[in-house]
Amino acid sequence: MRFAHKVKRLLSNAFQRNALEYTLDAELRAYVDEMTDRKIRQGVPREEAQRQALLEVGGIENVKEEVRDSWLGRGIEATFQDIRFACRTLLRSPGFTVVVVATLALAMSSNLTMFSLMRAVLWRPLPYRDPNRMVVIEVDARNVLNAGATRQELIALGERSRSFEKTSTVDRTDASLEYAGDVENIAAANISDDFLPLLGVRLALGRMPHTRIDSGRQQPSAILISNELWQRRFFADPSIIGKSCRVNDLDMAIVGVLAPGFHLFLPPAIIDSEQIDVWIPSRLDVTDPHRGVPLLARLRPGVTLGQANADLKTLAAQFERDYPDLYFGSKAWQASPFDLRSGANVRFTARPLHEEMTREVRPALFLLSGAVGFVLLIACVNVANLMLARGSARQREWEIRRALGAGGIRIIRQQLTESLVLATAAAALGLLGARLALGAIAQQTAWHIPLQSRIEIDAYVALFALVLSAITSVLFGLLPAWRQASSKTGRALPAGRSETAGSGARRLQRILVATEIALSIVPLVCGGLMLRSFLNLLHSPLGFDPANVITAGVPIDFKRYPTMEGRLALLRDVIDRVSAIPGVQSVSAADPLPLAGQERRRVGRPDRPDTPPILATQQFTLPGYLRVMGTPLRAGRDFTAEDLKAERAVAIIDEGLAKRLWPEGAIGKRMVVYRTGWLNDFEVIGVTSGVRVTRVRDGNVPHFMIPYSLYPREMSLVIKTREAPERIAPRIKAEVDAAHIGRKPLEVRPLSDYVSDSIGDTRFIMFVLAMFAGTSVLLAVVGLYGTLAYLTAQRTREFGIRMALGSSVGAIIAIVLKESILLSVVGTALGLMGVAAVTGAIREMLYGVRPLDSMTLLGVIALIGAVALGAASVPAWRAARIDPQTSLRSE
């Protein structure tokens, strides 16, 4: 009831204001008249009686003001009055308003963009059931990090663990879908039975697939499809359940359709695609000792991550004790004689799913967030400087307000209201800029951002924009407001419209400019370091030449071509067909392609079994691959057709591996490649230059190649041609399809795209930092120029006197330049101290450059020096053109 009464009073005060004012005036005048009549009856003359009555009351208008202040809602009304006055004042200065709003909007848009990214990627929970209980179990085996689990370990963890209620796995694969005579390549995934239930997935139609009823001994017989595929390919047919289609040339029944809007969010190392169209149940073969199986699990209610990891440590020891042959015996995973004596061989570590998804991008996001924070601070300092200059020009206005009774708090309140109006307008424009920026980020593929489909401008971002506008209005408005409220000259009002700023205001402006320069140094140095890293990556020796090389996936149907002889014949036919295309210079094949995900093997020397194996990347190639790729042979020879026909156990290694195994020379030596359950002995027939196949920045990972004929693989063509990829791609696909490989050829891409993707994260971060650094420098230039121009104008009389006393033009110019250089030196010194504290955090993102790189620091110092001279040139030129007589007469 009390609250309802307050609301009623508030509404009455707001919407019945005229009636309240009339009643208040009538009551006050009636009271004054009553007091006047009482004094008249006491013998006081009427005029004197009325005067005394008014004095005792305190004045009708004063009492009215006091009563109004006590009315409920008076503060709201005063706030709206301040806002209306602020808007009128700012509209009378459109140039100032536009500059301030544009400056703040530029900084706010970048901050809102980063907030949207951080919220979508780091702060919003995953859209799964109880997402905080979902974990990834990382398996390290034989000192190989994240080697993956075996199928037996997956099943054993599900049966023995007391910490997990579900354990599962998933494996992405490319597949071809044939339905109603049309064939298309789709993204598919092989899943264990618990995978989709672990995520809490809902279905639109049908049921979940299950290996017990949907998978035979050799192959699955049923699939689950995405809602998007159902809409696109099956035209949302409600009777689709039970119908058959062909996946990878196998007949499969559709048993279910996922609910709309489902996206798969997993760490990139497991699956980097959010959209999977076909889900295939995968039977787990416990007799398969090979690793590489990713593990996902859900914690039981009440189980902590620490308890789960303690449980996993106990289970690892149990597995090694219960299955010694799989960890220490002849069937052990990639076991060398050294491994069999080395003790513990496996370690399980549970990590939160969300944390593991964002682990790689987290440092970059925090770096960019810090950069936009610096930009916002620089913008606030810049605007504060403008507000100080404008406040000095409004000195007469503030003196009049004080003369009329306005206190310091009232002046601060009015100026902060103006600041809030400016910040709110900038926030509105910033939201528009953030939407455009997020659209641009969605179009680029240079940097893989997890959870990208959830990045949007929503109510939380809009709320953050309001909070940001309030914070920034205080940051840039409080200091100028306090300065004006505390600046009491005690002099008579001047006749002019403005007066010269005092020495305190000029000193404060200089401090702000130096601070602005200091803040701009940090993003400049970070951007310079990332630029140096990017240039170093661009010029890193890859060991191959990606120019004019095109790749094309050739997925072979192994059921149609069951023998190695048939597969080799098919590949030769494909290569001959593609080689006959006009413009093609040479063709070969390999798997995997460089920088497209690599297999790692443990290698060593058979004559040194007690030496720890070396981890190296493995690649299968056909003859002519080195020639197409432009990889130089340092010694020995390439593979030949005879090597493939005879299935010779030969290998080509790079210089890095050769120097570590045989510094004296590797040709003709024997190399052991350890595989699960057995080992392979290869003769080294060639040594190439160092080859980078994992990432461009990985320059010390050894590499070796073996012939395709030794193991069945799906290969990718590498084609040397000067034809444009978009022109020759249809002809390549047509020739591959004409060879009847059994499946649709995969994507045709330039090899340079793989190189570009490998350094895409560095390029993207460098580009964004460069934009932020450029913005900060631009703001620093504007602030330095504006301050120098204002201070120079304030010293017009001084310069006139100096010139009248014989000072030269050069001396006047030197005074202005000296002030600019001094501010830049102080700001640069402060900024370099900040750089020393910040740049160590980006050490892991750099390549070939130290955090405190002298060349980068000197370049930034030189740039700031040039900025200082450029910003001072116009004010110095204006100071040099001052006419002494005019300047003295104007005062």
Disulfide bonds with the S-S distance in Angstrom:
none
